[in-house]
Amino acid sequence: MRGKPVSATGMKQRFPDEIQAVWCGAMLAFHYDHLTLALPPGHRFPQSKYQMLRARMEADPGAVRLRVASPASREQLLLAHTPDYVDAVLHGTLSAAAQREIGFPWAEGLPRRSLFSVGATIDAARAALKEGVAASLAGGTHHAYADKGSGFCVFNDVAVAARLMQAEHHRAQSAQSTHAVPAALRVLVIDLDVHQGNGTASIFADDPSVFTLSLHGEKNFPFRKEASDLDIGLPDACGDQVYLEALEDALHQVWLRMADHPPGLVFYLAGADAHEGDRLGRLKLSAEALDRRDRMVLDALAARRIPAALSMAGGYGEDLAVTVDIQQRTLTTAATSWAMWNGGRN
């Protein structure tokens, strides 16, 4: 199927300039839910949750500062994806098999929404580097590989954003010093979506500048796992205590293994799909355990002064309002961490 080509370079890139300003008052959170996909009736991708989450955050205006995301460019996508795959998405030439693996039929709105999905995470990463913590109200498309999409993931937002932040850091450091070789920005991906981040693991498999941690259901999708730097597979029906102990141990291992070159930026995929009410999760975590999970991660990062860019990642609750509750609580916890970074402002 071939559609009207979408130009990634022709879209206005607003936030890189605006974000030079110092924001105060609340954590920045980026959204793009004005863009929707044309999905067949009964499709199990819960795209309505993004508008629901934004509405929840708008109803609590002191929690976050909402901003419409800016789209990623084709050049930015090429930092993590092959030209052939990027162009097939943008120009509507994906094969039927490729569309089935992604889980979305190609339609005119798919490329544009996919560019904004990556752009929201880029915006959040830039904001986090300035203010300590920021978030995308969506993102976490960790099943996308360099040359294909999968599992409702078209482009890998974290992979593109990580590579772009490293490139921008290198340029900034080089401009400040004409003699010393600038130190690389090391990135840590903490992926707590219930499904393994196979695409992210594959993209960074041979890249020592990015450390990937995935804590996931061992028997859940994807059924062929890739090797992250640290994988923790959990059994079906895993409950609160086992999960939190596994996370605590995993974070301890990460800090030990990164001690010689700590991360300068973390991407935290705070999936709600480990909740006991999730249709696709297969774990049995309570909402309170997910609160403790978020605090454990964000408190550890704040204590080490490591900036964090959050993505909401997966969430497929039997009752979508419960999924949105969990994600709202994650954002509230992140906003509290932002206040700690910024002198207690709220």
matplotlib code that plots the C-alpha trace (Angstrom):
import matplotlib.pyplot as plt

x = [0.0, 1.4, 0.2, 1.0, 4.7, 5.2, 8.1, 9.8, 12.1, 9.3, 7.7, 8.4, 10.9, 9.7, 11.0, 14.7, 14.7, 12.0, 13.5, 16.5, 14.3, 14.4, 11.0, 9.8, 6.7, 6.1, 7.6, 7.4, 5.3, 4.9, 1.9, 0.6, -2.8, -4.4, -3.0, -4.9, -4.7, -7.4, -7.8, -10.4, -13.2, -12.2, -8.5, -6.8, -4.5, -5.9, -5.2, -8.0, -5.9, -3.6, -6.4, -7.7, -4.3, -3.8, -7.3, -6.4, -3.3, -5.1, -7.5, -4.5, -2.7, -0.1, 1.3, 2.9, 3.4, 1.8, 3.3, 2.5, 5.5, 7.5, 8.0, 11.2, 12.9, 14.0, 17.6, 17.0, 15.3, 18.3, 20.4, 18.7, 16.9, 17.8, 17.0, 14.9, 12.7, 12.3, 11.3, 8.9, 7.0, 7.0, 6.1, 3.6, 5.5, 5.5, 4.7, 1.6, 3.8, 5.6, 2.3, 1.1, 4.2, 3.8, 0.1, -1.1, -2.4, -0.6, -2.8, -2.2, -1.9, 0.6, 3.8, 2.9, 1.9, 5.0, 7.2, 5.5, 5.9, 9.6, 9.6, 7.9, 10.6, 13.3, 11.6, 11.4, 15.1, 16.2, 14.0, 15.4, 18.9, 18.1, 15.7, 16.4, 13.1, 10.6, 8.1, 6.3, 2.6, 3.2, 6.3, 8.2, 8.1, 10.8, 9.8, 10.9, 14.2, 16.6, 15.0, 11.4, 8.6, 6.8, 4.3, 2.5, 5.9, 6.8, 10.0, 12.1, 11.7, 14.2, 16.9, 16.6, 16.5, 19.5, 21.6, 20.5, 21.3, 24.7, 25.4, 24.2, 26.3, 29.4, 28.8, 28.4, 31.5, 33.6, 32.6, 33.8, 37.2, 39.4, 42.0, 40.5, 38.5, 34.9, 33.7, 30.7, 27.3, 26.5, 22.9, 21.0, 17.6, 15.5, 12.7, 10.0, 7.3, 6.1, 7.3, 11.0, 12.5, 13.8, 14.2, 16.1, 18.4, 19.1, 19.8, 22.3, 23.7, 27.2, 27.1, 28.9, 27.8, 24.2, 23.3, 20.0, 18.0, 14.8, 12.6, 9.8, 7.5, 9.7, 6.9, 5.2, 5.7, 8.2, 8.6, 12.1, 14.0, 17.1, 20.0, 19.9, 22.9, 20.8, 17.6, 15.4, 12.7, 9.8, 7.3, 3.6, 1.5, 4.5, 3.4, 4.5, 7.2, 9.0, 8.9, 10.1, 13.0, 14.0, 14.0, 16.0, 18.6, 18.6, 19.3, 22.1, 23.7, 23.3, 25.1, 27.9, 28.4, 28.3, 30.4, 33.4, 31.4, 28.0, 25.1, 24.5, 20.9, 18.3, 15.3, 12.7, 9.9, 7.3, 4.8, 1.5, 1.1, 2.6, -0.6, -2.9, -5.7, -3.9, -5.2, -1.7, 0.5, 0.3, 1.8, -0.1, 1.2, -1.0, -1.2, 0.6, 3.6, 3.8, 3.9, 6.8, 8.5, 8.4, 9.7, 12.5, 13.7, 13.2, 14.6, 17.7, 18.3, 17.6, 20.1, 22.7, 21.7, 21.1, 18.5, 15.5, 13.2, 10.0, 7.8, 4.5, 5.0, 2.5, -0.9, -3.8, -6.1, -9.5, -10.7, -8.6, -9.5, -7.4, -4.4, -4.8, -4.9, -1.6, 0.1, -1.2, 0.3, 3.6, 3.6, 2.8, 5.7, 7.9, 6.7, 7.7, 11.1, 11.3, 10.5, 13.4, 15.7, 14.6, 14.8, 11.4, 9.3, 5.9]
y = [0.0, 3.4, 6.6, 10.3, 10.8, 12.5, 14.9, 14.6, 17.5, 19.9, 19.9, 22.8, 21.9, 24.2, 23.0, 22.9, 26.7, 27.3, 25.0, 27.3, 29.1, 28.1, 26.6, 26.8, 25.9, 22.3, 19.4, 19.5, 16.7, 16.4, 15.0, 14.5, 12.8, 15.2, 12.7, 9.4, 6.2, 4.9, 1.5, -1.2, -1.8, -4.0, -3.3, -3.9, -0.9, 1.5, 4.8, 6.6, 6.3, 9.1, 11.7, 10.4, 10.9, 14.4, 15.3, 14.0, 16.1, 19.2, 18.8, 19.1, 22.1, 22.4, 18.9, 19.3, 21.8, 20.3, 21.0, 19.7, 17.7, 18.6, 15.9, 14.1, 14.6, 11.9, 12.7, 12.1, 8.8, 7.6, 7.7, 4.5, 3.2, 2.2, 4.5, 1.8, 1.2, 4.9, 5.7, 2.7, 4.1, 7.7, 6.9, 4.2, 1.3, -1.1, -4.7, -6.4, -8.6, -5.6, -4.0, -7.1, -7.3, -3.7, -4.4, -1.2, -0.9, 1.8, 4.9, 8.6, 9.4, 6.7, 8.5, 11.8, 10.3, 8.1, 11.2, 13.0, 9.9, 10.0, 13.8, 13.8, 11.6, 13.8, 16.9, 15.1, 14.1, 17.7, 19.0, 16.4, 17.4, 21.0, 20.4, 16.9, 15.2, 15.4, 13.1, 12.0, 11.1, 8.2, 6.7, 3.6, 2.0, -0.5, -3.3, -1.4, -2.6, -0.7, -2.1, -3.0, -2.2, -4.7, -4.9, -1.6, 0.2, 1.9, 3.8, 3.3, 6.6, 5.9, 4.7, 7.8, 10.2, 8.5, 8.8, 12.4, 13.5, 11.9, 13.7, 17.0, 16.5, 15.8, 18.9, 21.1, 19.6, 20.0, 23.6, 24.3, 22.7, 22.5, 20.2, 17.5, 14.7, 15.2, 12.4, 10.5, 10.9, 7.5, 6.5, 4.1, 2.6, 1.3, -0.6, -1.6, -2.3, -5.8, -6.9, -7.1, -4.2, -6.4, -3.7, -1.4, -4.3, -5.1, -1.6, -1.1, -4.6, -3.5, 0.0, 0.2, 3.9, 2.7, 0.2, -1.5, -3.0, -4.9, -6.3, -8.2, -11.2, -14.1, -15.9, -12.9, -11.2, -11.0, -14.8, -14.6, -12.3, -10.2, -9.9, -6.6, -5.7, -6.9, -9.0, -10.0, -12.4, -12.8, -15.7, -15.4, -14.1, -12.5, -10.4, -7.3, -8.5, -10.7, -7.9, -5.1, -7.3, -8.2, -4.5, -3.5, -6.2, -5.2, -1.5, -2.6, -4.5, -1.6, 0.8, -1.7, -2.3, 1.4, 2.6, 3.5, 5.5, 6.5, 7.5, 11.1, 10.5, 7.8, 6.8, 5.3, 3.3, 3.2, 0.7, 0.3, -3.2, -5.0, -4.2, -7.1, -5.7, -5.6, -7.7, -8.4, -8.2, -11.7, -10.3, -9.5, -6.2, -3.8, -0.1, 0.5, -1.7, 0.3, 3.5, 2.0, 0.9, 4.5, 6.0, 3.4, 4.3, 8.1, 8.4, 6.5, 8.8, 12.0, 10.8, 10.4, 13.6, 11.6, 13.3, 11.1, 11.2, 9.2, 7.4, 5.9, 2.8, -0.1, -0.3, -2.4, -2.5, -4.3, -0.9, 1.8, 4.2, 2.1, 2.2, 6.0, 6.1, 4.3, 6.5, 9.7, 8.5, 7.8, 11.4, 12.8, 10.9, 12.2, 15.7, 15.3, 14.3, 17.3, 19.5, 17.9, 18.7, 22.3, 23.4, 22.2, 24.3, 22.9]
z = [0.0, -1.0, 0.5, 0.2, 1.3, 4.6, 5.0, 8.4, 7.6, 6.6, 10.0, 12.2, 15.0, 17.7, 21.1, 20.5, 20.5, 23.1, 25.6, 26.0, 28.5, 32.2, 33.1, 36.7, 38.6, 37.4, 35.5, 31.7, 30.1, 26.3, 24.5, 20.9, 21.4, 18.9, 16.4, 16.2, 14.2, 11.9, 13.5, 12.6, 15.1, 18.0, 17.7, 21.0, 21.0, 23.6, 22.0, 23.9, 27.1, 25.8, 25.7, 29.0, 30.6, 29.3, 30.5, 34.0, 34.0, 32.8, 35.7, 38.1, 36.6, 39.3, 38.7, 35.3, 32.5, 29.4, 26.0, 22.6, 21.4, 18.3, 15.6, 15.0, 11.7, 9.2, 10.0, 13.7, 13.0, 11.0, 14.2, 15.2, 12.0, 8.5, 5.6, 3.8, 6.9, 7.7, 4.1, 3.9, 6.9, 5.7, 2.1, 2.8, 1.1, 4.1, 3.0, 4.4, 6.5, 8.0, 8.8, 10.5, 12.6, 13.7, 14.5, 12.7, 9.1, 7.2, 6.9, 6.2, 9.9, 10.9, 9.8, 11.4, 14.7, 14.7, 14.2, 17.1, 19.3, 18.9, 19.2, 22.5, 24.0, 22.5, 24.0, 27.4, 27.2, 26.5, 29.3, 31.7, 31.0, 31.9, 34.8, 36.1, 35.3, 32.4, 30.7, 27.6, 28.1, 25.7, 24.2, 25.2, 21.8, 22.7, 20.3, 17.2, 15.7, 13.5, 10.3, 11.3, 13.7, 16.0, 18.8, 18.2, 17.9, 14.7, 15.6, 18.7, 20.5, 23.3, 20.8, 18.6, 21.6, 23.3, 20.2, 19.6, 23.1, 22.8, 19.6, 21.0, 24.1, 22.0, 19.9, 23.0, 24.7, 21.5, 21.2, 24.7, 24.3, 21.3, 22.9, 25.1, 23.6, 25.0, 27.3, 25.9, 27.5, 28.9, 28.9, 31.0, 29.9, 32.8, 31.0, 33.4, 30.9, 31.4, 27.9, 27.2, 25.4, 22.6, 19.9, 22.3, 23.3, 19.7, 18.6, 21.5, 21.5, 20.5, 22.0, 25.4, 25.8, 26.5, 29.3, 28.9, 31.9, 31.2, 34.0, 32.4, 32.3, 31.2, 29.3, 27.8, 24.4, 22.8, 22.8, 21.3, 23.6, 22.7, 25.2, 27.2, 29.3, 32.2, 31.8, 34.7, 33.7, 36.1, 36.4, 35.5, 38.4, 40.1, 43.0, 44.8, 47.1, 44.5, 41.9, 44.2, 45.5, 42.0, 41.0, 44.1, 43.2, 39.5, 40.4, 42.7, 39.9, 37.5, 39.9, 40.4, 36.7, 35.8, 38.7, 36.5, 34.0, 35.5, 33.3, 32.5, 31.4, 32.1, 30.0, 32.4, 30.7, 33.5, 32.0, 33.8, 32.2, 35.2, 37.1, 38.1, 36.1, 32.8, 29.9, 28.5, 31.5, 33.2, 36.5, 39.7, 41.0, 43.0, 42.2, 45.5, 44.4, 41.2, 43.3, 45.3, 42.0, 40.7, 43.9, 44.1, 40.6, 40.8, 44.3, 43.3, 40.3, 42.3, 45.0, 42.3, 40.4, 37.2, 34.9, 33.9, 30.9, 31.5, 29.0, 30.0, 27.8, 28.0, 29.7, 28.5, 31.5, 31.4, 32.7, 31.0, 33.7, 36.1, 33.6, 33.5, 37.3, 37.5, 34.8, 36.6, 39.8, 38.0, 36.7, 40.1, 41.6, 38.8, 39.5, 43.1, 42.0, 39.7, 42.7, 44.6, 41.7, 41.5, 45.1, 46.3, 43.9, 43.1]

ax = plt.figure().add_subplot(projection="3d")
ax.plot(x, y, z, "-o")
ax.set_aspect("equal")
plt.show()
